Amino acid sequence: MAASRDFIRGRVTVTTSSARPVGEQDKPTATKDTYLYFAYGSNMSSERLRVRTPSATSLGRARLPGYTLRWHKLGRDGSGKCDIEPSDAPGTAVWGVLYEIDRAERDGLDAAEGLGIGYDEHTVRVEADTVVREAVTYMARPDKIDPALRPLDWYKAHVMRGATEHGLPDEYARRIAAVPVGEPAM
């Protein structure tokens, strides 16, 4: 795995061999004025994401092989937020939604996600239909991970809403639904 990092912005580029083309060569959809974003948590909900990036257009569900979904990222409210983590376990994958977003809105999404504070930005290769595409996504910074954290019910509801809206596989949606929620901090 090769990686490069922009420490000021918290951006990381990761290339993995586990996400090679599954039927066709890469076909970038983004233009010079847009970028592709892989949402796997609450931003899968189009309603939630469009509050942050009004131009967001869903390109459909996508799969990120070699990763697992975790709920261990420390949120500003002290609860668990979604994160993805590499996994060597056979068949592991994170399902999410591939969006095309205007580049002019990127700083707003970076700020909402806490780029460089809570999350770092990564470039990943996701499978969308029969095409592998490069997209940016966010991964928790190591100092913001706590395996004991649980999501609050409102946050988990956003994740479930996005999973249902975009037709993520039933088994995957059932695993999301089974995640226990925590109590709000007093």
C-alpha positions as CSV (number, residue, x, y, z in Angstrom):
1,M,0.0,0.0,0.0
2,A,1.3,3.4,-1.0
3,A,0.3,6.6,0.9
4,S,1.2,10.2,0.7
5,R,0.0,12.8,3.2
6,D,-0.7,16.5,3.2
7,F,-0.2,17.3,6.9
8,I,-1.7,20.8,6.7
9,R,-5.0,19.6,5.3
10,G,-5.1,16.1,6.7
11,R,-5.4,14.5,3.2
12,V,-4.0,11.1,2.5
13,T,-3.9,9.2,-0.8
14,V,-4.1,5.4,-0.4
15,T,-3.8,3.0,-3.3
16,T,-4.7,-0.6,-2.5
17,S,-4.5,-3.6,-4.8
18,S,-7.7,-5.1,-3.3
19,A,-9.9,-2.8,-5.3
20,R,-8.9,-3.4,-9.0
21,P,-11.4,-3.2,-11.9
22,V,-14.2,-5.7,-11.6
23,G,-15.3,-5.6,-15.2
24,E,-14.2,-2.4,-16.9
25,Q,-11.4,0.1,-16.8
26,D,-11.7,3.1,-14.5
27,K,-14.1,5.6,-15.9
28,P,-13.9,8.8,-13.9
29,T,-17.1,10.7,-13.7
30,A,-15.8,13.8,-11.9
31,T,-14.9,16.8,-14.0
32,K,-12.4,19.5,-13.3
33,D,-15.2,21.3,-11.4
34,T,-16.4,18.3,-9.4
35,Y,-15.0,15.5,-7.3
36,L,-16.2,12.0,-6.3
37,Y,-17.0,11.4,-2.6
38,F,-17.6,8.0,-1.0
39,A,-20.1,8.4,1.9
40,Y,-20.4,5.4,4.3
41,G,-21.9,7.0,7.5
42,S,-24.5,9.7,8.1
43,N,-23.6,11.4,4.8
44,M,-25.2,8.5,2.9
45,S,-28.5,10.3,3.6
46,S,-28.9,12.6,0.6
47,E,-31.0,15.0,2.8
48,R,-28.1,15.3,5.3
49,L,-25.4,15.6,2.8
50,R,-27.2,18.3,0.7
51,V,-27.4,20.5,3.8
52,R,-23.6,20.5,3.7
53,T,-23.1,20.3,-0.1
54,P,-26.2,21.3,-2.1
55,S,-24.7,20.1,-5.4
56,A,-24.3,16.5,-4.2
57,T,-25.6,14.1,-6.8
58,S,-25.8,10.4,-6.0
59,L,-24.2,8.1,-8.5
60,G,-25.5,5.1,-6.7
61,R,-24.3,2.6,-4.1
62,A,-20.7,1.6,-4.0
63,R,-18.6,-1.0,-2.3
64,L,-15.2,-0.5,-0.7
65,P,-13.5,-3.9,-0.4
66,G,-10.9,-4.7,2.3
67,Y,-12.5,-2.4,4.9
68,T,-14.9,-2.7,7.8
69,L,-17.4,-0.2,9.2
70,R,-16.8,0.9,12.8
71,W,-18.6,3.3,15.1
72,H,-15.6,4.3,17.2
73,K,-14.8,7.8,16.1
74,L,-15.1,10.3,18.9
75,G,-17.8,12.9,17.8
76,R,-18.0,16.5,19.1
77,D,-20.9,15.4,21.3
78,G,-18.8,12.6,22.9
79,S,-20.7,9.8,21.0
80,G,-19.5,7.3,18.4
81,K,-19.5,8.3,14.7
82,C,-18.8,6.0,11.7
83,D,-15.3,5.2,10.6
84,I,-13.8,2.8,8.1
85,E,-10.8,0.6,8.9
86,P,-8.7,-1.6,6.7
87,S,-9.2,-5.4,7.2
88,D,-7.5,-8.5,5.9
89,A,-10.5,-10.7,6.6
90,P,-11.7,-12.4,3.5
91,G,-14.9,-10.8,1.9
92,T,-14.9,-7.7,4.1
93,A,-16.3,-4.6,2.5
94,V,-17.9,-1.3,3.4
95,W,-21.0,-0.3,1.5
96,G,-21.8,3.3,0.9
97,V,-22.9,5.9,-1.7
98,L,-20.8,7.5,-4.4
99,Y,-21.6,11.2,-4.8
100,E,-20.4,13.8,-7.3
101,I,-20.0,17.2,-5.6
102,D,-18.9,20.7,-6.9
103,R,-15.3,21.4,-5.9
104,A,-16.4,24.8,-4.6
105,E,-18.2,23.0,-1.8
106,R,-15.3,20.9,-0.7
107,D,-14.1,23.2,2.1
108,G,-17.6,23.2,3.6
109,L,-17.7,19.4,3.7
110,D,-14.1,19.3,5.1
111,A,-15.2,21.7,7.9
112,A,-18.3,19.7,8.7
113,E,-16.3,16.5,8.9
114,G,-13.6,18.1,11.0
115,L,-10.8,17.6,8.5
116,G,-7.4,17.5,10.2
117,I,-9.1,17.5,13.6
118,G,-11.4,14.4,13.8
119,Y,-11.0,12.9,10.3
120,D,-8.3,12.7,7.6
121,E,-9.2,12.6,4.0
122,H,-8.2,9.5,2.0
123,T,-8.5,8.6,-1.7
124,V,-10.0,5.1,-2.1
125,R,-11.0,2.9,-5.0
126,V,-14.7,1.9,-4.8
127,E,-16.7,-0.5,-6.9
128,A,-19.8,1.1,-8.4
129,D,-21.7,-1.3,-10.6
130,T,-19.0,-2.9,-12.8
131,V,-16.6,0.1,-12.6
132,V,-13.9,1.0,-10.1
133,R,-13.6,4.7,-9.4
134,E,-11.3,6.7,-7.2
135,A,-13.1,8.8,-4.6
136,V,-12.3,10.8,-1.5
137,T,-13.6,9.7,1.9
138,Y,-12.8,10.4,5.5
139,M,-11.2,8.2,8.1
140,A,-10.9,8.9,11.8
141,R,-7.6,10.2,13.1
142,P,-5.9,7.6,15.4
143,D,-6.2,9.9,18.4
144,K,-10.0,10.2,17.9
145,I,-10.7,6.4,18.1
146,D,-12.3,4.8,21.2
147,P,-13.8,1.3,20.7
148,A,-16.1,1.8,23.7
149,L,-18.1,4.6,22.0
150,R,-21.7,4.0,20.8
151,P,-23.7,6.2,18.4
152,L,-26.6,8.2,19.5
153,D,-30.0,7.2,18.1
154,W,-30.4,10.3,15.9
155,Y,-27.0,9.6,14.2
156,K,-27.7,5.9,13.6
157,A,-31.1,7.0,12.1
158,H,-29.2,9.1,9.5
159,V,-27.0,6.1,8.6
160,M,-30.0,3.8,8.3
161,R,-31.9,6.4,6.3
162,G,-29.0,6.5,3.8
163,A,-28.7,2.8,3.7
164,T,-32.4,2.4,2.9
165,E,-32.6,5.3,0.5
166,H,-29.8,3.9,-1.7
167,G,-30.7,0.2,-1.5
168,L,-27.6,-1.1,0.4
169,P,-27.7,-4.9,0.7
170,D,-30.2,-6.2,3.2
171,E,-27.7,-8.1,5.3
172,Y,-25.5,-5.0,5.5
173,A,-28.5,-2.8,6.5
174,R,-29.4,-5.4,9.2
175,R,-25.9,-5.1,10.7
176,I,-26.3,-1.4,10.9
177,A,-29.7,-1.7,12.5
178,A,-28.2,-4.1,15.1
179,V,-25.6,-1.6,16.3
180,P,-26.4,-0.6,20.0
181,V,-26.9,3.0,20.7
182,G,-25.5,5.0,23.6
183,E,-27.0,7.6,25.9
184,P,-26.5,11.3,25.4
185,A,-23.8,12.9,27.6
186,M,-25.2,14.9,30.4
